Amino acid sequence: MGNINLKINGLDVSAPEGSTVLEAARLAGIKIPTLCFLKEINEIGACRMCVVEVKGARNLVAACVHPISEGMEVLTNTPKLIKSRKRTLQLLLSDHDKKCLSCVRSGQCELQELCHELGVEDENYFEGASHTYDLDTSATHMVRDNSKCILCRRCAAVCEKVQTVGVIGPNNRGFETSIGSPFGMGLGETSCVSCGQCISACPTGALYEKEYIDDVLDAIADPEKHVVVQPAPSVRAALGEEFGYPMGTDVEGKMAAALRRIGFDKVFDTDFSADLTIVEEAHELIERVKNGGVLPMITSCSPGWVKYCEHYYPDQLAHLSSCKSPQQMFGAITKTYYAEKMGIDPKDIVCVSVMPCTAKKFEIGRPDQDAAGVPDVDISITTRELARLIRKVGIDFRSLPDEGFDDPLGESTGAGVIFGATGGVMEAALRTAVETLTGETLEQVEFHEVRGTDGLKEAAYNVAGMDVKVAVASGLSNAKIIMDKIRAGEADYHFVEIMCCPGGCVNGGGQPQVHADVRNFEDVRAIRAKALYDNDAAKTLRKSHENPSIKKVYDEYLGEYGSEKAHHILHTSYVKRTIN
């Protein structure tokens, strides 16, 4: 494929054939504003913010979808264009709730940013009819506020194209158009999987997670409660973005320090229970392979994926590992083993998780997640909520020293930390399964074939004379491809890892918001995942079964891997659901 030569604002520009004007302009260092555009997801040219002048064209064209051609001459910043964009913003504001000071996205809102950049100062330039909407709070994990929706359709596109769920979209026509679920249903009444990818896609404050930081502070202030916290692996790879660090900066030490200063009684780590998940999951896989169990076995760490399977593939639930997710395993072991060791009544322990995932808010309320007779996890907050909590209590994050986690539930291996990247659970499980099956030390612990941000990956490994076939999928559109093969009897895998969010937890629906200008041109998933793989490479211990605290839990409390006690505490069951 060759290059196309054109002029943009009088500059000679060369861009690959097939590029759009927007892409060519970026190569020349020229920013064209967008609102509705998300590359390969929502390329509809609807918002008209990116319009440009093209010599010979009768009308302004949308740069996000207009292809370049040889000799094309483009203007991006004329008075006519600036006036057009300002008018578009004024029209959007005419039917927009402008309570920006109290909006969760204030300072991170793409609409607000464009108004600043283009000097749109009069919020009431167009007066007339406007809409008011009730908040949709029916879902466990999020709130929809259509009074702040600009009808960009980014949420609907990611739900339909990326996640193949399609429970939201435009209803009605013309001025009465609104984004919602079919037949006026609340989101919580649909087969939404709680992934939060719509929140990540939204440019404004129309979608946001249900916030529980005040509940956390209330628990910490209660002298009768022993409050422990567990941050997920990928939180450390993204939290720094909220405080001005470059994307992909590992802020594990400062995160632990911040959590301690918030007032938690113990600062533990979900990486510990990721290791715990691996030793149980690897044992379960080996048992299935040896004893003719249902294959392929599919990971159960991602609650959005699990709920998707329950809704759309209820006939395939036997393939799911019965292991709880690391979040839930952590809560279960905290309120059983740890409670017993510390002499604390489980009902007096409050377990708080910090997750990259909004579906974790749904997961804590699932049935069969109460090993000690009380919920395994009490409160789940997102990475974004943690950042707001840190600011709310007045912690200067950047000035914090690096600190470690508390023992024993803060000790982990490199296998635990890579859980946050697609392929990470697979690689961690293989490290343990290979050593268990062969009885030999695995010197080369990297399984590069399952790494990377591709939505689908396959590999085969010869282990103890047997070819072990594996597959990795991230994003539910890719999960669908795998599951259709399994349902049709066309898959010969032994083990499958599925993550709900594209790229895995590093790209979860609860991670820091990423501006479309970055999402469209940078691989956010790969940048954040690198932080986790670097963390893994720096660890002395890189296999879950080598974690001394894991060994201690089994020696002192659980017995053997897969024991009856371990199954009662660390495993769960699933529910067949309908599609709405």
Disulfide bonds with the S-S distance in Angstrom:
none
